[in-house]
Amino acid sequence: MKLSQRTIDRLIDEAYKASKRAYSSYSKYSVGAALLCSDGKIYTGCNIENSSYSMTCCAERVAFFKAISSYDVKPQFSAIAIVGLDENLKSDTYCMPCGACRQVMSEFCGEDFTVICIKNKEDYKLYKFSELLPEAFSAQSFI
C-alpha cells in the first residue's frame, strides 16, 4: 500500500503523542507507536517497562494487541510508525523495532506492510516489512 504524505505525517504525530504516555522508568527511553489498520483506524501503543525487564512490553506490540483485541475478526494492517525519545525528549537515531516486535508483525502483516522508523518529524525511513525480517518464521513454516 502506498501511503500518502498526509497519512505518514498523521502516523508520526500519533506515535509522538503515544510516546508521552510511556512508562519508561528504567531505560528513560520512551517509545510510541501508531498502527494503521486498512479500515483507517489507528491504534497507538507505548512501551511499558517493569523492574523485571523480561516483563516489559514494547510500544509496537501494545499497539498490535490493542488493535487485535478490538476487532471481531482479524484486522488487516497497513503501516506502523515508531519513535523513541530519550529523557530530554530528543532522538538522534531511527527507532527500529526489536526482534520480538518483528516476529509479532510477521504473524499479522504481509510483506508489503510499511514500517516507518522515525528519527524526528522531518527525518524518518520507510521500510517494507520484508526488508526488516527476511525469511521470517511464520505459520507457512509449518506447511
PyMOL commands that set and color helices and strands:
alter all, ss='L'
color gray80, all
select helices_A, chain A and resi 5-19+53-55+59-70+99-108+129-132+139-142
alter helices_A, ss='H'
color red, helices_A
select strands_A, chain A and resi 30-37+42-46+77-85+114-120+123-128
alter strands_A, ss='S'
color yellow, strands_A
deselect
rebuild
show_as cartoon
